Structures are given as C-alpha cells and as structure tokens.
Amino acid sequence: TVTVPGDMNNTGTIEVQGGTLLVAGGSTTQPISVSAGASFGVANPYTFDIGAVNQTFAGGLVLQGTVTGSANVDVAEGIVVNNGTLGTSGTTTAGGGVAIQGTFTLDTGTLNSNGDSTWSGGNFGLINNAVLNIASGTTLEITTTAGGGANNGTFNNLGTVRMNAVGGNVGLPGAM
C-alpha cells in the first residue's frame, strides 16, 4: 500500500496495476484505471472528488476517507470500508460486495451490493436519502454489535441479512 501525500489533482492518467494506491485528497477529471487484484482508495481523513467522470474498476475500492462526486462507480472486486464515507450522488455498484470493517456512512447516492458482504465493525449509517440495495442471491453477514447510524435513507434487501454476533443487538440503518 502506498499513500500519495498531499492533494492529488488528476487531469492525466492514474493506473493502479498492483497493490493499493491511497490518495490523501484531491480530485480527478479523468477515468482511473484499476486492474484486477489491485485497489484504489482514499486515506483517512481526506476527501477525493471523482467529479462527473464515470469510473469502472476491475479491482477494488478502499474507503478510509471520503469519496464525493456525481459519477457512477462500478467496482468489480468490491469495496473495503474502514472509517470511510461514500458520498457520491450517482450509483456505485460493488460486484464483489462490501466489507465494512469500521464506521461507514453512505451519503446521498445509491450503493448496489451485488456480492456477499460483511459488517464486522463500526457504526453504519445512511444519510441524505442514501439507498443501499442488497442483491438477490447475496448475503450481508453481520458479526458486530455496533449500531446503525442515521436512518434517513433506505435499505432494500433482496438477499439475506444474517445476524451472527453473540451477545448483542444491532440496529440496521435506514428504512427497511
């Protein structure tokens, strides 16, 4: 994993062919190329604006900070969240599901989880009318007793939500 220091304001080409590239803020006006087996992400506590350029990653997305913008994002290998925010107003599709390992806020847009997902730590909130869709044939496995955060969003479950934490209760975020 390499973290690029300072704001990365990209008008050129970003190619992540292996490993994980984290940015410490900035923006892009161009597509970002992420190969299968590689990941692009935002370091904590920074914000990266993907603007209006639709993004298609063959690899993964790592959220330790915040991603904003109006573009649609297609992430083939899924999203790993550890204290991050997905604040895009477009639609983000996680083909490989979502792994929530720390606090996660879904702000404004729509997140389609099309693969098996896990929620193993941190609070999870849906704000500003955000929508979370768990696809048919997939599972959201909850192994934490952390709480659901703000609930002015919508949680659509077409698959299975499985609570597997011992000795606690969990509140799901959003209207279900």
C-alpha positions as CSV (number, residue, x, y, z in Angstrom):
1,T,0.0,0.0,0.0
2,V,1.3,3.4,-1.0
3,T,-0.3,6.7,0.2
4,V,0.3,9.7,-2.1
5,P,0.9,12.7,0.1
6,G,-0.9,16.0,-0.5
7,D,-3.9,16.6,-2.7
8,M,-3.7,14.6,-6.0
9,N,-5.5,16.7,-8.6
10,N,-5.5,14.5,-11.7
11,T,-6.1,15.6,-15.2
12,G,-3.8,12.9,-16.6
13,T,-3.7,9.2,-16.1
14,I,-3.9,7.1,-12.9
15,E,-3.2,3.4,-13.4
16,V,-3.2,1.0,-10.4
17,Q,-1.8,-2.3,-11.8
18,G,-1.0,-4.0,-8.5
19,G,-1.2,-3.3,-4.7
20,T,-3.2,-0.5,-3.2
21,L,-2.9,3.2,-4.0
22,L,-4.4,5.6,-1.4
23,V,-4.7,9.3,-2.1
24,A,-4.6,12.0,0.6
25,G,-7.3,14.1,-1.0
26,G,-7.7,15.8,-4.4
27,S,-9.9,15.2,-7.4
28,T,-9.9,13.8,-10.9
29,T,-11.4,14.8,-14.3
30,Q,-10.3,11.5,-15.9
31,P,-11.2,7.8,-15.5
32,I,-9.0,5.9,-13.1
33,S,-7.7,2.5,-14.2
34,V,-7.6,-0.2,-11.5
35,S,-6.6,-3.7,-12.6
36,A,-8.0,-6.9,-11.2
37,G,-6.2,-7.7,-7.9
38,A,-5.4,-4.0,-7.3
39,S,-7.2,-1.3,-5.4
40,F,-7.6,2.5,-5.4
41,G,-8.7,4.4,-2.3
42,V,-8.8,7.4,-0.1
43,A,-6.8,7.7,3.1
44,N,-8.3,8.9,6.4
45,P,-9.3,11.7,7.0
46,Y,-9.1,13.0,3.4
47,T,-11.7,13.6,0.7
48,F,-11.3,12.8,-3.0
49,D,-13.7,14.1,-5.6
50,I,-14.3,11.9,-8.6
51,G,-16.4,14.6,-10.2
52,A,-18.8,13.6,-13.0
53,V,-16.5,11.1,-14.7
54,N,-17.9,7.5,-14.5
55,Q,-15.4,5.1,-13.1
56,T,-15.0,1.4,-13.8
57,F,-12.6,-0.5,-11.6
58,A,-11.6,-4.1,-12.5
59,G,-10.1,-4.2,-8.9
60,G,-11.3,-2.8,-5.6
61,L,-12.1,0.4,-3.8
62,V,-10.7,1.2,-0.3
63,L,-12.6,3.8,1.8
64,Q,-10.7,5.1,4.8
65,G,-11.6,8.7,3.9
66,T,-14.4,10.2,1.8
67,V,-15.2,9.9,-1.9
68,T,-17.5,12.6,-3.4
69,G,-18.8,13.4,-6.9
70,S,-21.7,12.8,-9.1
71,A,-20.3,9.9,-11.2
72,N,-21.4,6.3,-11.3
73,V,-18.7,3.9,-10.0
74,D,-18.5,0.2,-10.9
75,V,-16.2,-1.8,-8.6
76,A,-15.8,-5.4,-9.8
77,E,-13.9,-6.8,-6.8
78,G,-15.8,-4.9,-4.1
79,I,-15.4,-2.2,-1.5
80,V,-13.5,-2.3,1.8
81,V,-14.5,0.3,4.3
82,N,-12.6,1.2,7.5
83,N,-13.9,4.6,8.8
84,G,-15.0,5.9,5.4
85,T,-17.8,7.7,3.6
86,L,-19.2,7.1,0.2
87,G,-20.7,10.5,-0.7
88,T,-21.3,10.2,-4.4
89,S,-24.7,11.3,-5.7
90,G,-24.5,8.6,-8.5
91,T,-24.8,4.9,-8.3
92,T,-22.0,2.7,-7.0
93,T,-22.0,-1.0,-7.8
94,A,-19.9,-3.4,-5.7
95,G,-19.6,-6.6,-7.7
96,G,-17.6,-8.3,-5.0
97,G,-19.8,-7.0,-2.2
98,V,-18.8,-4.6,0.7
99,A,-16.6,-5.4,3.7
100,I,-17.5,-2.9,6.5
101,Q,-14.6,-3.1,9.0
102,G,-15.0,0.3,10.6
103,T,-17.5,3.1,10.7
104,F,-19.2,3.6,7.3
105,T,-21.5,6.4,6.1
106,L,-23.4,6.1,2.8
107,D,-24.3,9.7,2.0
108,T,-26.8,10.7,-0.8
109,G,-26.3,8.1,-3.6
110,T,-27.1,4.5,-4.2
111,L,-24.9,1.5,-3.3
112,N,-25.7,-1.8,-5.0
113,S,-24.0,-4.7,-3.3
114,N,-24.0,-7.5,-5.9
115,G,-21.8,-9.8,-3.9
116,D,-21.7,-11.3,-0.4
117,S,-20.9,-8.6,2.1
118,T,-19.8,-8.4,5.8
119,W,-20.3,-5.9,8.5
120,S,-17.7,-6.7,11.2
121,G,-17.1,-3.4,13.0
122,G,-18.0,0.2,13.4
123,N,-21.3,2.1,13.1
124,F,-23.1,2.1,9.7
125,G,-25.4,5.0,8.6
126,L,-27.4,6.0,5.7
127,I,-27.9,9.8,5.4
128,N,-29.4,12.3,3.0
129,N,-31.7,9.8,1.3
130,A,-29.0,7.3,0.5
131,V,-30.1,3.9,-0.7
132,L,-28.4,0.5,0.0
133,N,-29.5,-2.4,-2.2
134,I,-28.5,-6.0,-1.2
135,A,-28.9,-8.1,-4.4
136,S,-30.9,-11.3,-4.7
137,G,-28.8,-14.4,-4.0
138,T,-26.3,-12.5,-1.8
139,T,-25.8,-12.3,1.9
140,L,-25.0,-9.4,4.3
141,E,-23.3,-11.2,7.3
142,I,-23.3,-9.1,10.5
143,T,-20.8,-10.1,13.1
144,T,-20.7,-6.9,15.1
145,T,-22.9,-5.4,17.8
146,A,-22.2,-1.9,16.6
147,G,-25.2,0.2,15.7
148,G,-26.8,1.5,12.7
149,G,-26.4,5.3,12.3
150,A,-28.7,8.0,11.0
151,N,-31.7,6.5,9.3
152,N,-32.9,8.9,6.7
153,G,-32.1,6.5,3.9
154,T,-33.5,3.3,2.5
155,F,-32.2,-0.3,3.0
156,N,-33.5,-2.7,0.3
157,N,-32.8,-6.3,1.0
158,L,-33.5,-8.7,-1.9
159,G,-31.0,-11.3,-0.5
160,T,-30.2,-12.5,3.0
161,V,-29.3,-10.4,6.1
162,R,-27.7,-12.7,8.7
163,M,-27.0,-11.6,12.3
164,N,-24.2,-13.7,13.6
165,A,-22.9,-11.7,16.5
166,V,-23.0,-13.2,20.0
167,G,-24.4,-11.3,23.0
168,G,-25.8,-8.2,21.4
169,N,-28.3,-6.4,19.3
170,V,-27.7,-4.3,16.2
171,G,-29.8,-1.7,14.6
172,L,-29.9,-1.7,10.8
173,P,-29.6,1.7,9.2
174,G,-32.4,3.2,7.1
175,A,-36.0,2.3,6.5
176,M,-36.1,-1.3,5.5
